[in-house]
């Protein structure tokens, strides 16, 4: 188990990064925070929509408004997840490996 100070730092970083993603996603969806930045983002997403990977593969043209809004919504949703579900201890992965070994799903490490 990591020391308490490491856990506090990781949880704080997770929450702050989540809040940053929420802020950036909100900038893409609404001009209430900064009208100039919102206008710049709209013009940039027109360029981004032209080089969208699915356009070349499938011939699907994505409107820049949908692209910008989808990215903004995904940033807000993922930011909320990071902020509300901060860093968790990774010991659960070790428990899963131990239970799989006990069930005979993992090969023995000593070669027997």
URSUL-V811892 format. One line per field, one symbol per residue. ss: DSSP state (H for helix, E for strand, L for the rest). psi: psi as a letter, one per 40 degrees, with the letter a starting at -180 (. if undefined). A space follows every 50 residues. Layout:
ss->???
psi->???
This chain:
ss->LLLHHHHHHHHHHHHHHHHHHHHHHHHHHLLLLLHHHHHHHHHHHHHHHH LLHHHHHHLLLLLHHHHHHHHHHHHHHHHHHHHHLLLLLLHHHHHHHHHH HHLLLLLLLLLL
psi->hiiddddddddddddddddddddddddddieddhddddddddddeddddd fhdedddeehhhidddddddddddddddddddddgihiiedddddddddd ddeeeiiidee.
